[in-house]
């Protein structure tokens, strides 16, 4: 049928996303959208748009993602509830969160959760439960939040949806990390990476984030040699956009006096915006300036990074605390040197 090429392109975009080729996934989904005729099936048209929205989220094109998920949701009536509407809603909840529309996200999530339960869509329930954590009073680092995430993980596993299960496992790991329970974070990451390996999804976004978090925990707990060895193993299998995952090994190298790592993080800054690459580069460039005793450059790098990473709603990233600490340490050192030299 006329819709077959569009459906095939959607499948190709999903394969690209699973392989970590995120910009190719976006390009393929845009192609599918362009190939839709005016008389295209509404459910297919909505599916193309919410798939494009999800892919745009992964390359940090947040406003465009929100626009496309809004279109997808508007194309399908919420009643009678259908699987297409539920998945469009689940995607819209994620995009709304990313642009700061939390009230919209929570309202849509509640309706979609009820619909998913009625339709027996356990994986959609799981996806929505993950999104809702943090929108209500329970964040992922709280006991209540982790209980919901554990339930979401079980729902996704029961439904056989590895992608949603990986999202749940990553959030469980992040919950432990944000609660300061670094060692408790590692088993979730090990389980998540094993699940990704069995599903053939190691190059997809959540497993890449898991690799980064695992190395970050090793770095933060002083297991530097273990961090470097694990990063060397990871680097051999990472997709092009996954280079940030081994960044904690670069933090180790810089701490050990190897300033050559700074040049390795400059190149990605010249390409399309990548949130994680920008974060990694900001940390390394700010820290390098501080270690060289260049307080002004450390402050400049800190401010530029925070500005770049601040979302559309004006919410500054959590890493602001770390960046500010690095910059302020350089400022304090410079002030101490001036006082020692008699310059008040």
ZAKE-156323 format. One record per residue (C-alpha): residue in one letter; x, y, z. Coordinates in steps of 0.2 Angstrom, whole numbers, padded with zeros to 4 digits, always signed. Layout:
aXYZ
...
//
This chain:
x+0000+0000+0000
x+0005+0018-0001
x+0009+0018+0018
x+0021+0004+0016
x+0036+0015+0012
x+0032+0026+0027
x+0031+0011+0039
x+0047+0004+0032
x+0056+0021+0035
x+0050+0021+0053
x+0057+0004+0056
x+0074+0010+0049
x+0073+0025+0060
x+0070+0013+0075
x+0085+0003+0070
x+0096+0018+0068
x+0091+0024+0086
x+0095+0007+0093
x+0112+0007+0085
x+0116+0024+0093
x+0114+0033+0076
x+0103+0047+0083
x+0104+0060+0070
x+0101+0047+0056
x+0086+0042+0066
x+0080+0059+0065
x+0083+0061+0047
x+0074+0045+0043
x+0059+0050+0053
x+0058+0067+0045
x+0059+0058+0028
x+0044+0047+0034
x+0034+0063+0038
x+0038+0071+0021
x+0032+0055+0013
x+0015+0055+0021
x+0001+0060+0009
x-0013+0071+0013
x-0025+0056+0013
x-0013+0046+0025
x-0020+0036+0039
x-0022+0047+0054
x-0015+0033+0066
x+0001+0031+0055
x+0003+0050+0053
x+0002+0052+0072
x+0014+0038+0075
x+0027+0046+0063
x+0025+0062+0073
x+0027+0055+0090
x+0042+0044+0084
x+0050+0060+0077
x+0047+0069+0093
x+0055+0055+0103
x+0070+0055+0091
x+0072+0074+0092
x+0072+0073+0111
x+0088+0061+0110
x+0097+0075+0100
x+0092+0088+0112
x+0080+0097+0100
x+0067+0100+0113
x+0056+0113+0106
x+0054+0104+0090
x+0051+0088+0099
x+0037+0096+0109
x+0029+0103+0094
x+0028+0086+0085
x+0022+0077+0100
x+0008+0090+0102
x+0003+0087+0084
x+0003+0069+0086
x-0008+0070+0102
x-0020+0081+0093
x-0023+0070+0078
x-0030+0055+0088
x-0046+0057+0099
x-0043+0052+0117
x-0060+0043+0117
x-0062+0029+0114
x-0044+0026+0120
x-0032+0018+0107
x-0014+0011+0109
x-0009+0025+0096
x-0016+0039+0107
x-0008+0031+0123
x+0009+0031+0115
x+0007+0048+0108
x+0002+0054+0126
x+0017+0045+0133
x+0029+0054+0121
x+0020+0070+0124
x+0023+0068+0143
x+0041+0066+0140
x+0043+0081+0129
x+0032+0092+0140
x+0043+0088+0155
x+0059+0093+0145
x+0052+0110+0140
x+0046+0114+0158
x+0027+0111+0154
x+0025+0100+0170
x+0007+0103+0173
x+0003+0098+0155
x+0014+0083+0157
x+0005+0077+0173
x-0012+0080+0166
x-0009+0070+0151
x+0000+0057+0160
x-0014+0054+0172
x-0027+0052+0158
x-0015+0040+0148
x-0011+0029+0163
x-0029+0026+0165
x-0031+0022+0147
x-0016+0011+0147
x-0023+0001+0161
x-0040-0001+0153
x-0031-0007+0137
x-0019-0019+0146
x-0004-0010+0139
x+0009-0014+0153
x+0024-0007+0144
x+0015+0010+0141
x+0010+0010+0160
x+0028+0007+0164
x+0034+0022+0153
x+0021+0034+0160
x+0025+0029+0178
x+0043+0033+0175
x+0039+0050+0168
x+0027+0054+0182
x+0040+0051+0195
x+0047+0068+0199
x+0031+0077+0193
x+0022+0073+0208
x+0029+0074+0226
x+0040+0059+0224
x+0057+0060+0216
x+0067+0045+0210
x+0079+0047+0225
x+0065+0045+0238
x+0059+0028+0244
x+0042+0031+0236
x+0049+0036+0219
x+0060+0020+0219
x+0045+0010+0223
x+0036+0016+0208
x+0051+0014+0197
x+0053-0004+0203
x+0035-0007+0198
x+0038+0001+0181
x+0052-0010+0178
x+0042-0026+0182
x+0028-0020+0171
x+0040-0017+0156
x+0049-0034+0160
x+0032-0043+0160
x+0027-0034+0143
x+0044-0039+0136
x+0048-0021+0131
x+0067-0020+0134
x+0068-0001+0129
x+0056+0004+0143
x+0064-0008+0155
x+0081+0000+0152
x+0073+0017+0155
x+0067+0011+0172
x+0083+0003+0177
x+0093+0019+0173
x+0081+0029+0183
x+0083+0017+0198
x+0102+0019+0196
x+0101+0038+0196
x+0089+0038+0211
x+0102+0029+0221
x+0116+0041+0214
x+0106+0056+0218
x+0102+0049+0236
x+0121+0048+0238
x+0121+0029+0239
x+0134+0027+0226
x+0138+0008+0229
x+0119+0004+0228
x+0119+0012+0211
x+0131+0000+0203
x+0120-0016+0204
x+0106-0007+0194
x+0119-0002+0181
x+0126-0020+0180
x+0109-0027+0178
x+0104-0013+0165
x+0119-0016+0154
x+0117-0035+0155
x+0098-0032+0150
x+0104-0021+0135
x+0117-0034+0130
x+0104-0048+0129
x+0092-0036+0120
x+0105-0030+0107
x+0103-0012+0113
x+0120-0008+0120
x+0122+0006+0108
x+0105+0014+0112
x+0104+0030+0123
x+0100+0023+0141
x+0114+0010+0141
x+0126+0023+0135
x+0120+0034+0150
x+0122+0019+0161
x+0141+0017+0155
x+0144+0035+0159
x+0136+0034+0177
x+0145+0018+0181
x+0162+0026+0177
x+0157+0042+0186
x+0153+0031+0202
x+0170+0023+0200
x+0179+0040+0198
x+0169+0047+0213
x+0173+0033+0224
x+0192+0034+0221
x+0193+0018+0210
x+0202+0027+0197
x+0212+0013+0189
x+0196+0002+0188
x+0188+0017+0180
x+0201+0019+0167
x+0202+0000+0163
x+0183+0000+0161
x+0183+0015+0150
x+0196+0007+0138
x+0184-0008+0136
x+0169+0003+0133
x+0178+0014+0120
x+0180-0001+0109
x+0161-0003+0107
x+0154+0014+0108
x+0144+0022+0093
x+0150+0039+0087
x+0139+0049+0098
x+0143+0039+0113
x+0160+0046+0117
x+0154+0055+0132
x+0151+0039+0141
x+0170+0037+0144
x+0172+0055+0150
x+0175+0050+0169
x+0192+0042+0163
x+0196+0059+0156
x+0192+0067+0173
x+0205+0054+0180
x+0218+0059+0167
x+0216+0077+0170
x+0217+0075+0189
x+0233+0065+0186
x+0241+0080+0177
x+0237+0075+0158
x+0231+0091+0151
x+0231+0084+0133
x+0213+0077+0137
x+0206+0095+0136
x+0209+0095+0117
x+0199+0079+0115
x+0183+0087+0121
x+0184+0103+0111
x+0180+0095+0094
x+0162+0090+0098
x+0158+0108+0103
x+0159+0113+0085
x+0146+0101+0079
x+0127+0100+0083
x+0122+0103+0101
x+0125+0088+0112
x+0119+0090+0130
x+0131+0077+0137
x+0146+0082+0127
x+0143+0100+0132
x+0142+0095+0150
x+0158+0084+0149
x+0168+0098+0140
x+0162+0111+0153
x+0168+0101+0167
x+0185+0097+0159
x+0188+0115+0153
x+0183+0123+0169
x+0194+0111+0179
x+0209+0113+0168
x+0208+0132+0169
x+0207+0130+0188
x+0222+0118+0189
x+0232+0130+0178
x+0228+0144+0190
x+0217+0154+0177
x+0203+0159+0188
x+0195+0171+0175
x+0195+0157+0162
x+0187+0145+0175
x+0173+0157+0179
x+0170+0160+0160
x+0169+0142+0156
x+0158+0139+0171
x+0146+0152+0166
x+0146+0147+0147
x+0142+0129+0151
x+0128+0133+0163
x+0120+0144+0150
x+0121+0131+0137
x+0114+0118+0148
x+0100+0128+0155
x+0083+0121+0148
x+0069+0131+0140
x+0060+0134+0156
x+0075+0142+0164
x+0080+0127+0175
x+0098+0126+0178
x+0107+0109+0178
x+0112+0100+0193
x+0130+0100+0187
x+0130+0119+0191
x+0135+0115+0209
x+0150+0105+0203
x+0155+0118+0190
x+0153+0132+0203
x+0164+0123+0215
x+0178+0121+0202
x+0177+0139+0197
x+0176+0146+0215
x+0191+0135+0220
x+0201+0144+0207
x+0195+0161+0213
x+0200+0157+0231
x+0217+0151+0226
x+0220+0167+0216
x+0214+0177+0230
x+0225+0168+0243
x+0240+0170+0231
x+0237+0189+0230
x+0236+0191+0249
x+0252+0181+0251
x+0260+0193+0239
x+0254+0208+0249
x+0240+0213+0236
x+0224+0216+0246
//
